[in-house]
Amino acid sequence: MSTMNKNYFFLSQGLYGQRLIIKINNQGFCYNHDEIVDANKESFSEGGSANRSWSEYGCYSKTNGYPGWAKEHIKKI
């Protein structure tokens, strides 16, 4: 597993499959990128809360914190 540092919650189709742990040091949490995408496919599907961003831009981001649907996969650091 590789680690990537970001300043905000971020998921990307381009990062999927790279087995990344993403650390959001300034907000005190980290997560396994692919695990969250795999566990929340309904959020990225038609009608899901992240569908528009995922289908139009190939990514999903949240500046402060993380979406509720990702909560069980977030680890405090």
C-alpha positions in Angstrom: 0.0 0.0 0.0 1.2 3.5 -0.9 0.3 6.6 1.0 -0.9 9.9 -0.5 -1.3 13.1 1.5 -4.2 15.5 0.6 -5.8 18.4 2.4 -9.4 17.2 1.8 -11.4 14.0 1.2 -10.9 12.9 -2.4 -11.9 9.9 -4.4 -10.9 9.5 -8.1 -11.5 7.0 -10.9 -7.9 7.5 -11.9 -6.6 6.5 -8.4 -8.8 3.4 -8.2 -6.8 0.2 -8.2 -3.6 1.9 -6.9 -4.2 0.6 -3.4 -3.7 4.0 -1.8 -4.1 5.1 1.8 -5.0 8.7 1.7 -4.0 10.8 4.7 -5.8 14.1 5.5 -3.3 15.3 8.2 -4.8 18.8 8.6 -8.2 17.2 9.5 -6.8 14.2 11.4 -8.1 11.2 9.4 -7.1 8.7 6.8 -8.8 6.0 4.6 -8.3 3.3 2.1 -9.3 4.8 -1.2 -10.4 1.6 -3.0 -12.2 0.2 0.1 -14.4 3.2 0.2 -15.2 3.1 -3.5 -15.9 -0.6 -3.4 -18.2 -0.4 -0.3 -20.2 2.6 -1.6 -20.9 1.8 -5.3 -24.5 2.9 -4.8 -23.3 6.4 -4.0 -21.6 6.6 -7.4 -24.5 5.0 -9.3 -27.4 6.7 -11.0 -29.4 8.6 -8.2 -26.5 8.3 -5.7 -25.3 11.4 -3.8 -21.9 11.3 -5.5 -23.1 10.3 -9.0 -23.0 13.7 -10.7 -19.4 14.5 -9.7 -18.2 10.9 -10.3 -19.8 10.6 -13.8 -19.0 14.1 -15.0 -15.6 14.7 -13.5 -14.3 11.2 -12.6 -13.9 12.2 -9.0 -15.6 13.1 -5.7 -14.2 15.5 -3.1 -15.3 17.1 0.1 -13.4 20.1 1.5 -14.3 19.6 5.2 -14.6 16.2 6.7 -16.0 13.3 4.8 -19.4 12.1 3.6 -21.5 10.1 6.0 -21.6 7.1 3.6 -17.8 6.8 4.1 -17.8 7.0 7.9 -17.2 3.3 8.7 -14.0 3.3 6.6 -12.4 6.4 8.1 -9.6 6.1 10.7 -8.5 8.8 13.0 -4.8 9.7 12.9 
